[in-house]
């Protein structure tokens, strides 16, 4: 799994737990089912429904880590298991938020040519997060890339919230496809409902034309995605 959304959500929770000053290590996880697995705007499930299983560990001194497993379709008609393992360190910055740094290892069973790794750094505040990810060989395509993202959420009631994401993937060096620009933009906006350990989201996801490192089969650039998760 390539730095999957569930992983990043759990990493954010871990960083916020550090910021809250908790003294006990925490172990958790989630099961997520969604109508279309969109990673940085690109479908990695052939625009079909898929599921993710994620586990996380958060140490009170700031270290955190975990892993996430999912089903992906990197080429038409070819299904693989995708695994991401990640580790990081978060440090509180007063009452304002938390700095974090870390790395992810992304592996695909039966499709090792797409394996890749990233290092990241970011800042987690109460209602927003910002991160940068650097990969020396993005999806094994021979290109060094930098991905930047900004995520925000605004509570409407105790259960309902709105959220938004904006990201840009830039090719720093290496090969790309002739006639395709060196940058790709993606966005996600939606509405979420959380009741106890259950969370449901409906989002619009869109992406610009850009570097098709993976998921280059014919797919919609803009779509609606419905997801449901259970945290444990």
C-alpha positions, 0 to 999 in steps of 0.5 A: 500500500503506497502511503495510504490514506488510512495510514496517514489518518492514523499517523495524524491521530498518533501525532495529536496524541503526542501533542495532548501529552498522553503518557501511555503507549497506544495500539490501534487500527481500522478497517476501511471499505470504499467505493474507489481507492483513490491515492493522490487523485489516481484510482489504484483499484480499477475504480472498483470497491476495495478494503484496507486494514491498518494497524498503528502503534504510538509511543508516549515519547513521540515515536510511532509506526504501523502498517496497512494492507489493501487490494490494488490494481496497478495494471488492468485486470491484475490484482495485487496485495499492497503493503505499507509499513511506516515509522515516524517521530512527532514532537510537540511545538508548544500549544500550537501543534506538532512537528513530525518526520518519518518514512514509508516502505511500499511493497506490492506482492507480485508487482515488485517493479512498482515498489517504492519508498518515501521520507516525509516531514510535516506539521499537525495542528488541531484542524489542519495538517501539511506534509512533504514527501520525497521519493527517490524512485516513485512507484519504481518508474525511475523518477525522483518526486516531491509531493506536498499536501494540505489537509483541513477539517471543520466540525459542523456538529459533534458528529458532522464535519467537512474536510478538504485536501489539496496536493501536488506531485512534482517530478524533480528528475528522471523519466516521464511520458512525452507530452505530459507535464512535470506536475499533477494536482489533486483535490478532495472535498467532502462531508464526514459523519462520525458516531462512536468508532464508526466513520462515514465519508462522502467526497468528490475527488479530482485530479489534473492531467499529469505524470501517470506513474501508476494507474495509467489505464483509462479512468475518470479524472473526477469522481465521487467516493463513498467510504466507511471505517471502523476503528478498534 
